[in-house]
Amino acid sequence: MEVLARPWTGMLIAVLEDGPLRFSEIGERIPSIGDRMLAARLKDLECRGVIARSVDAGPPVRVSYTLTDVGRGYKDVANALSKWGKMILESGGPCPKTSGAEAKGASSKAARPRRDD
């Protein structure tokens, strides 16, 4: 869950499902991610064994990223999450909405110990 909880991770893995891509190609497919964030996330996913980085000495030097077997396993996880989400939507009617202040106040009150001043 630590891997999936990080911003952009799911989207990066999904983009790489179609095959190897270069840094600029990934950036074009996810235009809202900045270069620094993309580089950091790719490095993290490589470290965790989710993607592999390959360097073609060239000239010019070309670096591409591809999913490993571990990374390709994400597709099953994404499908399971999608199925679960559909089950939640189909299981009942709309829930009453609470404002952000109500939800925040309820959780912060429960978390604070009582003071007897």
DSSP file (Angstrom, degrees, kcal/mol; ACC not computed):
  #  RESIDUE AA STRUCTURE BP1 BP2  ACC     N-H-->O    O-->H-N    N-H-->O    O-->H-N    TCO  KAPPA ALPHA  PHI   PSI    X-CA   Y-CA   Z-CA
    1    1 A M     >        0   0    0      0, 0.0     4,-2.3     0, 0.0     5,-0.2   0.000 360.0 360.0 360.0 -30.2    0.0    0.0    0.0
    2    2 A E  H  >  +     0   0    0      1,-0.2     4,-0.5     2,-0.2     0, 0.0   0.887 360.0  47.4 -59.7 -37.9    2.9    2.3    0.6
    3    3 A V  H >4 S+     0   0    0      1,-0.2     3,-1.0     2,-0.2    -1,-0.2   0.945 114.9  43.7 -68.2 -48.3    3.8    2.2   -3.1
    4    4 A L  H 34 S+     0   0    0      1,-0.2     6,-0.4     5,-0.1    -2,-0.2   0.758 104.7  64.6 -70.8 -24.3    0.3    2.8   -4.3
    5    5 A A  H 3< S+     0   0    0     -4,-2.3    -1,-0.2     4,-0.1    -2,-0.2   0.677  81.6  96.7 -73.9 -16.2   -0.4    5.6   -1.8
    6    6 A R  S X< S-     0   0    0     -3,-1.0     3,-1.4    -4,-0.5     4,-0.4  -0.517  89.0 -97.8 -77.0 140.6    2.3    7.8   -3.3
    7    7 A P  T 3  S+     0   0    0      0, 0.0    -1,-0.1     0, 0.0    -2,-0.1  -0.259 101.6   7.3 -58.3 140.8    1.1   10.4   -5.8
    8    8 A W  T 3> S+     0   0    0     -4,-0.1     4,-2.7     1,-0.1     5,-0.2   0.178  93.7 112.2  78.2 -13.9    1.3    9.5   -9.5
    9    9 A T  H <> S+     0   0    0     -3,-1.4     4,-2.5     1,-0.2     5,-0.2   0.942  78.1  44.6 -58.9 -52.5    2.4    5.9   -8.9
   10   10 A G  H  > S+     0   0    0     -4,-0.4     4,-2.3    -6,-0.4    -1,-0.2   0.901 115.3  48.7 -58.7 -42.1   -0.7    4.2  -10.3
   11   11 A M  H  > S+     0   0    0      2,-0.2     4,-2.4     1,-0.2    -1,-0.2   0.901 110.5  50.7 -66.5 -41.0   -0.8    6.5  -13.3
   12   12 A L  H  X S+     0   0    0     -4,-2.7     4,-1.8     2,-0.2    -2,-0.2   0.924 111.8  47.3 -62.8 -44.1    2.8    5.9  -14.1
   13   13 A I  H  X S+     0   0    0     -4,-2.5     4,-0.5    -5,-0.2    -2,-0.2   0.922 111.9  50.7 -63.5 -43.0    2.4    2.1  -13.9
   14   14 A A  H >< S+     0   0    0     -4,-2.3     3,-1.0    -5,-0.2     4,-0.3   0.896 108.7  51.7 -62.0 -40.7   -0.7    2.3  -16.1
   15   15 A V  H >< S+     0   0    0     -4,-2.4     3,-0.8     1,-0.2    -1,-0.2   0.863 109.2  50.8 -64.5 -35.8    1.1    4.4  -18.7
   16   16 A L  H >< S+     0   0    0     -4,-1.8     3,-1.5     1,-0.2    51,-0.5   0.516  85.2  88.6 -81.6  -4.3    3.9    1.9  -18.9
   17   17 A E  T << S+     0   0    0     -3,-1.0    -1,-0.2    -4,-0.5    -2,-0.1   0.784  82.1  58.8 -64.0 -25.9    1.6   -1.1  -19.4
   18   18 A D  T <  S-     0   0    0     -3,-0.8    -1,-0.3    -4,-0.3    -2,-0.1   0.533 122.6 -81.3 -82.4  -5.2    1.7   -0.6  -23.2
   19   19 A G  S <  S-     0   0    0     -3,-1.5    -1,-0.3    -4,-0.1    46,-0.1  -0.720  71.8 -20.7 132.0 177.9    5.4   -1.0  -23.3
   20   20 A P        -     0   0    0      0, 0.0     2,-0.3     0, 0.0    46,-0.2  -0.221  56.9-176.7 -61.1 143.2    8.7    0.8  -22.8
   21   21 A L  E     -A   65   0A   0     44,-2.2    44,-3.0    -5,-0.0     2,-0.2  -0.975  22.8-122.2-138.0 152.7    8.7    4.6  -22.9
   22   22 A R  E  >  -A   64   0A   0     -2,-0.3     4,-2.3    42,-0.2     3,-0.2  -0.508  37.9-101.5 -86.9 163.7   11.4    7.3  -22.6
   23   23 A F  H  > S+     0   0    0     40,-0.6     4,-2.4     1,-0.2     5,-0.2   0.908 122.9  48.2 -51.3 -49.6   11.2   10.0  -19.9
   24   24 A S  H  > S+     0   0    0      1,-0.2     4,-1.9     2,-0.2    -1,-0.2   0.855 109.5  53.1 -65.1 -34.3    9.8   12.6  -22.4
   25   25 A E  H  > S+     0   0    0     -3,-0.2     4,-1.6     2,-0.2    -1,-0.2   0.888 109.1  48.8 -68.3 -38.3    7.2   10.2  -23.7
   26   26 A I  H  X S+     0   0    0     -4,-2.3     4,-1.5     1,-0.2    -2,-0.2   0.933 110.4  51.8 -64.1 -44.6    6.0    9.5  -20.1
   27   27 A G  H  < S+     0   0    0     -4,-2.4     6,-0.2     1,-0.2    -2,-0.2   0.851 107.7  52.3 -60.0 -35.9    5.9   13.3  -19.5
   28   28 A E  H  < S+     0   0    0     -4,-1.9    -1,-0.2     1,-0.2    -2,-0.2   0.847 110.1  48.1 -68.7 -33.8    3.8   13.8  -22.7
   29   29 A R  H  < S+     0   0    0     -4,-1.6    -2,-0.2     1,-0.3    -1,-0.2   0.701 122.2  34.6 -81.4 -19.7    1.3   11.2  -21.5
   30   30 A I  S >< S+     0   0    0     -4,-1.5     3,-1.7    -5,-0.1    -1,-0.3  -0.639  72.8 169.2-128.8  73.8    1.0   12.7  -18.1
   31   31 A P  T 3   +     0   0    0      0, 0.0    -1,-0.1     0, 0.0    -2,-0.1   0.702  69.0  63.9 -65.1 -19.9    1.4   16.4  -18.7
   32   32 A S  T 3  S+     0   0    0     -3,-0.1     2,-0.4     2,-0.1    -4,-0.1   0.561  83.9  89.0 -83.8  -5.6    0.4   17.5  -15.3
   33   33 A I  S <  S-     0   0    0     -3,-1.7    -3,-0.1    -6,-0.2     2,-0.1  -0.774  77.2-129.3 -91.8 134.8    3.3   15.8  -13.6
   34   34 A G     >  -     0   0    0     -2,-0.4     4,-2.7     1,-0.1     5,-0.2  -0.384  19.8-113.2 -77.7 159.3    6.5   18.0  -13.3
   35   35 A D  H  > S+     0   0    0      1,-0.2     4,-2.8     2,-0.2     5,-0.2   0.889 115.8  51.0 -60.4 -41.8    9.9   16.7  -14.4
   36   36 A R  H  > S+     0   0    0      2,-0.2     4,-2.2     1,-0.2    -1,-0.2   0.915 113.0  45.1 -64.9 -41.6   11.3   16.6  -10.8
   37   37 A M  H  > S+     0   0    0      2,-0.2     4,-2.8     1,-0.2     5,-0.2   0.914 113.3  50.8 -66.9 -42.6    8.3   14.6   -9.5
   38   38 A L  H  X S+     0   0    0     -4,-2.7     4,-2.6     1,-0.2     5,-0.2   0.933 111.5  47.5 -60.7 -46.2    8.5   12.3  -12.5
   39   39 A A  H  X S+     0   0    0     -4,-2.8     4,-2.2     1,-0.2    -1,-0.2   0.915 113.8  47.6 -61.5 -43.3   12.2   11.7  -12.0
   40   40 A A  H  X S+     0   0    0     -4,-2.2     4,-2.2    -5,-0.2    -2,-0.2   0.913 113.3  47.1 -65.1 -43.1   11.7   11.0   -8.3
   41   41 A R  H  X S+     0   0    0     -4,-2.8     4,-2.6     2,-0.2     5,-0.2   0.899 112.1  50.0 -68.2 -40.1    8.8    8.7   -8.8
   42   42 A L  H  X S+     0   0    0     -4,-2.6     4,-2.3    -5,-0.2    -1,-0.2   0.913 110.9  49.9 -62.8 -41.9   10.6    6.7  -11.5
   43   43 A K  H  X S+     0   0    0     -4,-2.2     4,-2.4    -5,-0.2    -2,-0.2   0.915 111.9  48.2 -62.5 -43.1   13.7    6.4   -9.3
   44   44 A D  H  X S+     0   0    0     -4,-2.2     4,-1.8     2,-0.2    -2,-0.2   0.921 112.1  48.1 -63.6 -45.1   11.5    5.1   -6.4
   45   45 A L  H  <>S+     0   0    0     -4,-2.6     5,-2.5     1,-0.2     6,-1.2   0.850 111.7  50.6 -66.6 -33.7    9.7    2.6   -8.6
   46   46 A E  H ><5S+     0   0    0     -4,-2.3     3,-1.3     4,-0.2    -1,-0.2   0.924 108.7  51.7 -67.0 -43.9   13.0    1.4  -10.0
   47   47 A C  H 3<5S+     0   0    0     -4,-2.4    -2,-0.2     1,-0.3    -1,-0.2   0.851 109.8  49.9 -59.9 -36.0   14.4    1.0   -6.5
   48   48 A R  T 3<5S-     0   0    0     -4,-1.8    -1,-0.3    -5,-0.1    -2,-0.2   0.469 116.7-113.5 -84.8  -2.5   11.3   -1.1   -5.5
   49   49 A G  T < 5S+     0   0    0     -3,-1.3    22,-0.4    -4,-0.3    21,-0.4   0.662  85.2 117.1  81.0  16.2   11.7   -3.3   -8.5
   50   50 A V  S   <S+     0   0    0     -5,-2.5    18,-2.2    -6,-0.2    21,-0.4   0.837  79.4  22.3 -84.5 -35.9    8.4   -2.2  -10.1
   51   51 A I  E    S-B   67   0A   0     -6,-1.2     2,-0.4    16,-0.3    -2,-0.2  -0.892  70.7-139.5-127.2 160.2   10.1   -0.7  -13.2
   52   52 A A  E     -B   66   0A   0     14,-3.2    14,-2.1    -2,-0.3     2,-0.5  -0.960  10.4-147.4-119.7 140.0   13.4   -1.3  -15.0
   53   53 A R  E     -B   65   0A   0     -2,-0.4     2,-0.4    12,-0.2    12,-0.2  -0.913  16.1-170.4-106.2 126.6   15.5    1.4  -16.5
   54   54 A S  E     -B   64   0A   0     10,-2.8    10,-2.6    -2,-0.5     2,-0.5  -0.954   8.1-154.0-121.6 141.7   17.5    0.6  -19.6
   55   55 A V  E     -B   63   0A   0     -2,-0.4     2,-0.7     8,-0.2     8,-0.2  -0.954   2.4-159.1-117.3 123.0   20.2    2.7  -21.2
   56   56 A D  E     -B   62   0A   0      6,-3.5     6,-2.5    -2,-0.5    -2,-0.0  -0.909  16.8-143.8 -98.9 116.3   21.1    2.4  -24.9
   57   57 A A        +     0   0    0     -2,-0.7    -1,-0.1     4,-0.2     4,-0.1   0.692  49.8 146.5 -59.9 -21.1   24.6    3.9  -25.3
   58   58 A G        -     0   0    0      1,-0.2    -1,-0.2     4,-0.1     3,-0.2  -0.383  66.0 -91.9  72.7-145.7   23.7    5.4  -28.6
   59   59 A P  S    S+     0   0    0      0, 0.0    -1,-0.2     0, 0.0     2,-0.1   0.425 130.9  38.9 -79.0 152.7   24.7    8.0  -29.8
   60   60 A P  S    S-     0   0    0      0, 0.0     2,-0.2     0, 0.0    -2,-0.1   0.713 105.4-124.7 -73.8 159.7   22.5    9.5  -28.7
   61   61 A V        -     0   0    0     -3,-0.2     2,-0.4    -4,-0.1    -4,-0.2  -0.505  29.2-164.9 -67.4 131.5   22.1    8.0  -25.3
   62   62 A R  E     - B   0  56A   0     -6,-2.5    -6,-3.5    -2,-0.2     2,-0.5  -0.985   7.7-166.2-125.4 129.6   18.6    6.8  -24.9
   63   63 A V  E     + B   0  55A   0     -2,-0.4   -40,-0.6    -8,-0.2     2,-0.3  -0.948  12.3 178.8-113.1 130.9   17.0    5.8  -21.5
   64   64 A S  E     -AB  22  54A   0    -10,-2.6   -10,-2.8    -2,-0.5     2,-0.4  -0.926  17.3-143.4-131.5 159.8   13.7    4.0  -21.4
   65   65 A Y  E     +AB  21  53A   0    -44,-3.0   -44,-2.2    -2,-0.3     2,-0.3  -0.955  20.2 172.8-123.7 138.5   11.6    2.6  -18.6
   66   66 A T  E     - B   0  52A   0    -14,-2.1   -14,-3.2    -2,-0.4     2,-0.2  -0.967  35.1 -99.1-142.0 156.8    9.5   -0.6  -18.7
   67   67 A L  E     - B   0  51A   0    -51,-0.5   -16,-0.3    -2,-0.3     2,-0.1  -0.522  31.2-143.5 -75.8 142.9    7.5   -2.6  -16.2
   68   68 A T     >  -     0   0    0    -18,-2.2     4,-2.4    -2,-0.2     5,-0.2  -0.326  39.8 -90.2 -86.4-180.0    9.1   -5.6  -14.5
   69   69 A D  H  > S+     0   0    0      1,-0.2     4,-0.9     2,-0.2   -19,-0.1   0.893 132.7  52.7 -59.5 -38.6    7.0   -8.7  -13.7
   70   70 A V  H >4 S+     0   0    0    -21,-0.4     3,-0.7     1,-0.2     4,-0.3   0.928 109.3  48.5 -62.1 -45.0    6.3   -7.1  -10.4
   71   71 A G  H >4 S+     0   0    0    -21,-0.4     3,-1.6   -22,-0.4     4,-0.3   0.865 105.4  57.1 -64.3 -37.6    5.0   -3.9  -12.1
   72   72 A R  H >< S+     0   0    0     -4,-2.4     3,-1.1     1,-0.3     4,-0.4   0.740  93.1  70.7 -67.1 -20.6    2.9   -5.9  -14.5
   73   73 A G  T XX S+     0   0    0     -4,-0.9     4,-1.2    -3,-0.7     3,-0.7   0.669  78.9  79.0 -66.7 -16.7    1.1   -7.4  -11.4
   74   74 A Y  H <> S+     0   0    0     -3,-1.6     4,-3.2    -4,-0.3     5,-0.2   0.820  79.5  68.0 -61.4 -31.1   -0.4   -4.0  -10.8
   75   75 A K  H <> S+     0   0    0     -3,-1.1     4,-2.3    -4,-0.3    -1,-0.2   0.900  99.9  48.2 -58.5 -41.3   -3.0   -4.6  -13.5
   76   76 A D  H <> S+     0   0    0     -3,-0.7     4,-2.2    -4,-0.4    -1,-0.2   0.897 112.6  49.1 -64.6 -39.9   -4.6   -7.3  -11.4
   77   77 A V  H  X S+     0   0    0     -4,-1.2     4,-2.5     2,-0.2    -2,-0.2   0.931 111.2  48.9 -64.8 -46.2   -4.7   -5.0   -8.4
   78   78 A A  H  X S+     0   0    0     -4,-3.2     4,-2.3     1,-0.2    -2,-0.2   0.900 111.4  49.9 -61.9 -41.4   -6.2   -2.2  -10.4
   79   79 A N  H  X S+     0   0    0     -4,-2.3     4,-2.4    -5,-0.2    -1,-0.2   0.906 111.0  49.4 -64.0 -41.1   -8.9   -4.5  -11.8
   80   80 A A  H  X S+     0   0    0     -4,-2.2     4,-2.4     2,-0.2    -2,-0.2   0.908 111.4  48.8 -64.7 -41.7   -9.7   -5.7   -8.3
   81   81 A L  H  X S+     0   0    0     -4,-2.5     4,-2.6     2,-0.2    -2,-0.2   0.895 111.1  50.6 -64.2 -39.7  -10.0   -2.2   -6.9
   82   82 A S  H  X S+     0   0    0     -4,-2.3     4,-2.1     2,-0.2    -2,-0.2   0.921 110.8  48.6 -63.7 -43.9  -12.2   -1.2   -9.8
   83   83 A K  H  X S+     0   0    0     -4,-2.4     4,-2.0     1,-0.2    -2,-0.2   0.912 112.3  48.9 -61.9 -42.9  -14.5   -4.2   -9.2
   84   84 A W  H  X S+     0   0    0     -4,-2.4     4,-2.1     1,-0.2    -2,-0.2   0.911 109.1  52.6 -64.2 -42.7  -14.7   -3.4   -5.5
   85   85 A G  H  X S+     0   0    0     -4,-2.6     4,-2.2     1,-0.2    -1,-0.2   0.894 108.6  50.2 -60.1 -40.8  -15.5    0.3   -6.2
   86   86 A K  H  X S+     0   0    0     -4,-2.1     4,-2.2     1,-0.2    -1,-0.2   0.888 108.2  53.5 -64.2 -39.0  -18.4   -0.8   -8.5
   87   87 A M  H  X S+     0   0    0     -4,-2.0     4,-1.1     2,-0.2    -2,-0.2   0.902 108.2  50.0 -62.6 -40.4  -19.7   -3.1   -5.7
   88   88 A I  H >X S+     0   0    0     -4,-2.1     3,-0.6     1,-0.2     4,-0.5   0.934 111.3  48.3 -62.7 -46.1  -19.7   -0.1   -3.3
   89   89 A L  H 3< S+     0   0    0     -4,-2.2     3,-0.5     1,-0.2    -1,-0.2   0.861 115.3  44.7 -63.2 -35.3  -21.6    2.0   -5.8
   90   90 A E  H 3< S+     0   0    0     -4,-2.2    -1,-0.2     1,-0.2    -2,-0.2   0.620  97.7  76.5 -83.0 -13.2  -24.1   -0.7   -6.4
   91   91 A S  H << S-     0   0    0     -4,-1.1     2,-0.3    -3,-0.6    -1,-0.2   0.681 104.4 -15.0 -77.9 -18.0  -24.6   -1.6   -2.7
   92   92 A G  S  < S-     0   0    0     -4,-0.5     3,-0.1    -3,-0.5    -1,-0.1  -0.984  71.1 -78.1-169.1 178.1  -26.7    1.3   -1.6
   93   93 A G        -     0   0    0     -2,-0.3     2,-0.1     1,-0.2    -2,-0.0  -0.055  69.7 -57.5 -79.0-174.7  -28.2    4.7   -2.1
   94   94 A P        -     0   0    0      0, 0.0    -1,-0.2     0, 0.0     3,-0.0  -0.368  52.7-130.5 -67.8 144.4  -26.5    8.0   -1.6
   95   95 A C        -     0   0    0     -3,-0.1     2,-0.1     1,-0.1    -3,-0.0  -0.636  32.3 -93.6 -90.4 151.6  -25.1    8.7    1.8
   96   96 A P        -     0   0    0      0, 0.0     2,-0.3     0, 0.0    -1,-0.1  -0.438  45.4-123.6 -64.0 137.8  -25.8   11.9    3.6
   97   97 A K        -     0   0    0     -2,-0.1     2,-0.4    -3,-0.0     0, 0.0  -0.608  22.0-159.6 -85.5 143.2  -23.1   14.4    2.9
   98   98 A T        -     0   0    0     -2,-0.3     2,-0.1     4,-0.0     0, 0.0  -0.923  22.0-115.5-117.0 147.3  -21.1   16.0    5.7
   99   99 A S     >  -     0   0    0     -2,-0.4     4,-2.3     1,-0.1     5,-0.2  -0.391  28.6-110.6 -75.2 160.2  -19.2   19.2    5.4
  100  100 A G  H  > S+     0   0    0      1,-0.2     4,-2.5     2,-0.2     5,-0.2   0.857 119.5  53.7 -57.9 -36.4  -15.5   19.2    5.7
  101  101 A A  H  > S+     0   0    0      2,-0.2     4,-2.9     1,-0.2    -1,-0.2   0.893 108.4  48.9 -67.6 -40.0  -15.8   21.1    9.0
  102  102 A E  H  > S+     0   0    0      2,-0.2     4,-2.3     1,-0.2    -2,-0.2   0.942 114.7  44.2 -64.9 -46.4  -18.2   18.5   10.5
  103  103 A A  H  X S+     0   0    0     -4,-2.3     4,-1.8     2,-0.2    -2,-0.2   0.908 116.9  46.4 -64.5 -41.5  -16.0   15.6    9.5
  104  104 A K  H  X S+     0   0    0     -4,-2.5     4,-2.5    -5,-0.2     5,-0.2   0.916 112.8  49.5 -67.9 -43.4  -12.9   17.3   10.8
  105  105 A G  H  X S+     0   0    0     -4,-2.9     4,-2.2     1,-0.2     5,-0.2   0.889 109.9  51.3 -63.8 -39.9  -14.5   18.4   14.0
  106  106 A A  H  X S+     0   0    0     -4,-2.3     4,-1.7    -5,-0.2    -1,-0.2   0.913 113.9  43.1 -65.3 -41.9  -15.8   15.0   14.8
  107  107 A S  H  X S+     0   0    0     -4,-1.8     4,-1.3    -5,-0.2    -2,-0.2   0.878 114.6  48.9 -74.9 -34.9  -12.5   13.3   14.3
  108  108 A S  H  X S+     0   0    0     -4,-2.5     4,-1.3     2,-0.2    -2,-0.2   0.861 110.2  51.7 -73.6 -32.6  -10.5   16.0   16.1
  109  109 A K  H  < S+     0   0    0     -4,-2.2     3,-0.3    -5,-0.2    -1,-0.2   0.912 110.4  48.8 -65.6 -41.4  -12.9   15.9   19.1
  110  110 A A  H  < S+     0   0    0     -4,-1.7    -1,-0.2     1,-0.2    -2,-0.2   0.816 111.0  50.8 -67.5 -28.9  -12.6   12.1   19.3
  111  111 A A  H  < S+     0   0    0     -4,-1.3    -1,-0.2    -5,-0.1    -2,-0.2   0.737  94.7  84.4 -82.9 -22.8   -8.8   12.3   19.2
  112  112 A R  S  < S-     0   0    0     -4,-1.3     2,-0.1    -3,-0.3     3,-0.0  -0.626  76.9-128.6 -85.2 135.7   -8.4   14.9   22.0
  113  113 A P        -     0   0    0      0, 0.0     2,-0.2     0, 0.0    -2,-0.1  -0.500  33.5-103.1 -74.4 152.2   -8.3   13.9   25.6
  114  114 A R        -     0   0    0     -2,-0.1     2,-0.5     2,-0.0     0, 0.0  -0.506  29.2-144.7 -75.7 143.0  -10.7   15.7   27.9
  115  115 A R        -     0   0    0     -2,-0.2     2,-0.9    -3,-0.0    -1,-0.0  -0.927   2.3-153.7-108.3 132.8   -9.2   18.4   30.1
  116  116 A D              0   0    0     -2,-0.5    -2,-0.0     1,-0.2    -1,-0.0  -0.690 360.0 360.0-104.8  77.6  -10.7   18.8   33.6
  117  117 A D              0   0    0     -2,-0.9    -1,-0.2     0, 0.0    -2,-0.0   0.423 360.0 360.0 -90.2 360.0   -9.8   22.5   34.2
